[in-house]
Amino acid sequence: MRWSLLAALSASPLVLSALAAFAAAPSSDPARISGPVTHENLTVFFIHGTSAPGKAPLTLEEALAKRAVEVRETGNVNQLEIENSGNEPVFIQAGDIVKGGQQDRTLMVSLLLPPKSGRIPIASFCVEQGRWSARGKEDVKTFASSSGHVPSRDMKIAMQAPPKAAQPVTNAADPAGRGQTVERRVSDETGRKQRAVWDGVSRLQKNLADKVGAPVAAPESASSLQLALENKKLVTEQKTYVEALRAAGEASDDVVGYVFAINGQISSGDVYPSNALFRKMWAKLLNAGATEAIGHRNDTPAPAATPPTVEAVNGFLAGAEQGTKNETPLTAGLRQETREGEKAYLFETASSKGFVHRNYLAK
């Protein structure tokens, strides 16, 4: 059940129509890269391309604010339930954080949620430990907001990277390896990934506290990543990056994505079907990139003195795209695809009509 979102979506003809209305068909034209633009230890390159036609969908943050979408607890830490009761499609990006419920979570998959979707399971990871009850006046059964995004390349890889080849796991009551073997293996892998995410949250909080010179953990829940991201001293430092770099991403109407480099090393990138959706996501993702950069500011050894070149960025994108392909085929034309190159991953959500989102992560 933890991975059942994709199968559930595939059963809905609304998904296919939503994707057909808003998705970018593969292009034979090479992407144009502009930049770099740098503030302190964060460098941004911009990816230019042709936008898909049509209105951009709502983001999850917008939809929750309008109460068009509800994200609910299911009693399973690694699975939530989401429903779009509104009349517009909603874009969800892997790494989006939902705040509230029994524990804050981050969502596992990028997708385009159709209008009147009905209840759909969605895989998640906990980005808060220990709490399994209401926090203050928050609703313990639902999540109220999604203003944050996981600000860590390592945590995103821990959540999304396909498992390495492993020996078959057998159940003691079924030594021949039948029945529970696959379910057990999936459960073990999910548990491993969840522990890695928790470790990543702890490490990030420590790094941020060291860099801003004060604890970022919140008294209400010291293990909450979302509450740490709301720390006032951290927010002040985030703003300096965002104010320095945001306008550069909004200067052209053909920007459809970006690549971040931190301390002179390429870190990650995202590409969207249109400039309109890029603009909706840009401030949120830039804020996450700024947070990651703050956590690595003044690292030892000293950061690289110069940013990477445009040629290096093109090589990063191409290397991921040419990597080993691992596709999850779905009915109704949906698929989730991972490509693993020597130095980078590409995670793509797409249909036969085009892609919905591409995320690139350096190893």
Secondary structure, DSSP 8 states (H G I E B T S, - for coil): -TTTHHHHHHT-HHHHHHHHHS-B---SS--EEEEEEEETTEEEEEEE----SS---EEHHHHHHTT-EEEEEEEETTEEEEEE-SSS-EEE-TTBEEEESSS-EEE---EEE-TT---EEEEEEESS-S--S--TTS-SSEEEE---B---HHHHHHHHS---------BTTBTTS-TTHHHHHHHHHHHHHHHHHHHHHHHHHHHHHHHHTS---BTTBTT-HHHHHT-HHHHHHHHHHHHHHHHHHTS-TTEEEEEEEETTEEEEEEE-S-HHHHHHHHHHHHHHHHHHHHHTTT-SS---SS---HHHHHHHHHHHHTSEEEEEE-GGGEEEEEEE-SSEEEEEEEETTEEEEEEEEE-
